[in-house]
């Protein structure tokens, strides 16, 4: 059996490609002054390249189904596409069929020395559950976070680290604290990239 070592995993959930205007609305909880820059594919390409460089143990990247084609083309190979299926997706005028899932790009592999019982699927079914993080647009539900931690076998070592680069509502950090039962080590990039809720 291989010796388990601590790992550091990065997660990015920037404003989705083409959604910059939604995050530019002054006075909303998710307002970000630089939101419009994320309407450029190059900004996402640069961020994924940074994740690849700074998180050799693994990283994850949330995006919309509508933006998967251009972003997968600039993702570092071999990037894997996982999916968050949303059974409670809102049915509103727009694409047909309705988008009821979101891709999650990941770079990971089996964790050496991790418990054998943690073998996650490449998808999670989790309702958006409005209210789990107040009214923050784009927040992820608790079940999403638990699945993401399992994808990387996070928490197997007491010194594992999860860095949420766009903390937004703070839901990811709260989920990590509850899951790991210890304070989260915060990266400097968090405040710079998206700020606190």
C-alpha positions in Angstrom: 0.0 0.0 0.0 1.3 3.4 -1.0 1.9 6.1 1.6 -0.8 8.8 1.6 0.5 12.3 1.3 -1.4 15.6 1.6 -2.8 17.2 -1.6 -3.8 20.7 -2.6 -6.8 21.0 -5.0 -7.9 24.1 -6.8 -11.4 24.9 -7.8 -12.5 27.8 -10.1 -16.1 28.9 -10.7 -15.7 32.2 -12.6 -18.6 34.1 -14.2 -19.6 31.8 -17.1 -18.6 32.7 -20.6 -21.2 35.2 -22.0 -22.6 35.9 -18.5 -20.5 38.9 -17.6 -23.4 41.3 -17.7 -25.2 39.3 -15.1 -22.3 39.6 -12.7 -21.9 43.3 -13.5 -25.1 44.4 -11.8 -24.1 46.8 -9.0 -26.0 46.1 -5.8 -26.4 42.3 -6.3 -24.6 39.9 -3.9 -22.6 38.4 -6.8 -21.4 41.7 -8.3 -17.9 41.7 -9.6 -16.2 44.8 -11.1 -14.2 42.7 -13.6 -17.0 40.4 -14.6 -17.0 41.4 -18.3 -13.5 40.1 -18.8 -14.9 36.6 -18.4 -16.8 37.0 -21.7 -13.5 36.3 -23.5 -12.4 32.7 -24.1 -8.8 33.8 -23.5 -9.6 34.7 -19.9 -10.8 31.2 -19.2 -7.9 29.7 -21.1 -5.5 31.7 -18.9 -7.2 30.7 -15.7 -7.2 27.0 -16.6 -3.5 27.2 -17.5 -2.9 28.8 -14.1 -4.7 25.9 -12.4 -2.7 23.4 -14.3 0.5 25.1 -13.3 -0.4 25.9 -9.6 -2.4 22.7 -8.7 -0.4 19.7 -9.9 -2.4 17.4 -7.6 -5.6 18.3 -9.4 -8.2 21.0 -10.1 -11.8 21.5 -11.1 -13.5 24.2 -13.2 -17.3 24.9 -13.4 -18.8 26.2 -16.6 -22.1 26.3 -18.6 -23.2 23.6 -21.1 -23.5 26.4 -23.7 -19.9 27.3 -23.3 -18.4 23.8 -23.2 -17.4 23.6 -26.9 -15.1 26.7 -27.0 -13.7 26.2 -23.5 -12.9 22.5 -24.0 -10.9 23.5 -27.0 -8.6 25.6 -24.8 -8.5 23.3 -21.8 -5.2 21.7 -20.9 -5.2 18.1 -22.2 -6.3 15.6 -21.0 -9.1 17.4 -19.3 -12.0 15.2 -18.2 -15.7 16.4 -18.5 -17.9 15.5 -15.5 -21.5 16.7 -15.1 -23.7 18.2 -12.5 -27.3 17.2 -13.4 -30.0 19.6 -12.1 -33.4 17.8 -11.8 -35.0 21.1 -10.7 -33.7 23.2 -13.6 -36.0 26.1 -14.4 -38.0 25.8 -17.6 -37.9 29.2 -19.3 -37.8 30.5 -22.9 -34.5 29.7 -24.6 -32.6 26.6 -25.8 -34.5 23.4 -26.8 -34.1 21.0 -25.1 -33.6 22.9 -21.9 -30.1 22.9 -20.3 -30.5 20.8 -17.1 -26.9 20.1 -16.4 -23.5 21.8 -16.1 -20.1 20.5 -17.1 -17.3 20.4 -14.6 -13.8 20.1 -16.1 -11.4 18.1 -13.9 -7.8 17.1 -13.9 -7.3 14.2 -11.5 -6.6 10.5 -11.2 -6.9 7.8 -8.5 -5.3 9.0 -5.3 -2.5 6.8 -4.2 -3.2 5.3 -0.7 -6.8 6.6 -0.5 -9.6 4.4 0.9 -11.0 2.0 -1.7 -14.7 2.8 -0.9 -14.4 6.3 -2.4 -15.1 5.7 -6.1 -17.2 8.5 -7.3 -19.2 8.5 -10.5 -18.5 11.1 -13.3 -21.8 12.9 -12.5 -23.8 14.1 -9.6 -27.6 14.7 -9.4 -28.2 17.6 -7.1 -31.0 20.1 -7.1 -30.0 23.7 -7.1 -32.1 24.1 -3.9 -32.7 27.9 -3.9 -32.1 29.2 -0.4 -29.1 27.0 0.5 -26.8 30.0 0.1 -29.3 32.8 0.3 -29.9 34.4 -3.1 -26.5 34.2 -4.6 -26.7 33.6 -8.3 -24.6 30.6 -9.5 -24.1 29.0 -6.0 -23.7 25.3 -5.8 -25.7 23.0 -3.4 -24.1 21.0 -0.6 -24.4 17.7 -2.4 -22.3 19.1 -5.3 -19.5 20.0 -2.9 -19.5 16.5 -1.2 -19.3 14.9 -4.7 -16.4 17.2 -5.7 -14.5 16.3 -2.6 -15.0 12.6 -3.3 -13.8 13.1 -6.9 -10.4 14.0 -5.5 -10.6 11.8 -2.3 -10.1 15.0 -0.4 -10.0 14.8 3.4 -8.1 11.5 3.5 -5.1 13.3 5.0 -5.5 15.9 7.7 -3.3 18.4 5.8 -5.3 18.2 2.5 -6.2 21.7 1.2 -9.1 22.9 -0.9 -8.8 26.3 -2.5 -11.9 27.9 -3.9 -10.6 30.7 -6.1 -14.1 32.3 -6.6 -15.7 31.9 -3.1 -18.8 33.9 -4.1 -21.4 32.9 -1.5 -18.8 31.1 0.6 -20.7 27.8 0.2 -17.6 25.8 -1.0 -15.5 26.9 2.0 -18.3 26.2 4.4 -18.8 22.8 2.9 -15.1 22.0 3.1 -15.0 23.2 6.8 -17.9 20.9 7.7 -16.6 18.0 5.6 -13.0 18.3 6.9 -13.9 19.6 10.4 -11.0 22.1 10.4 -10.3 25.7 9.2 -9.8 26.2 5.5 -6.4 27.4 4.4 -7.2 30.4 2.2 -5.2 31.2 -0.9 -4.3 34.8 -1.6 -6.0 34.6 -5.0 -9.4 34.3 -3.4 -9.9 37.9 -2.4 -8.2 39.2 -5.5 -10.3 37.2 -8.0 -13.8 37.3 -6.5 -13.9 38.8 -3.1 -16.0 37.8 -0.1 -19.7 37.4 0.1 
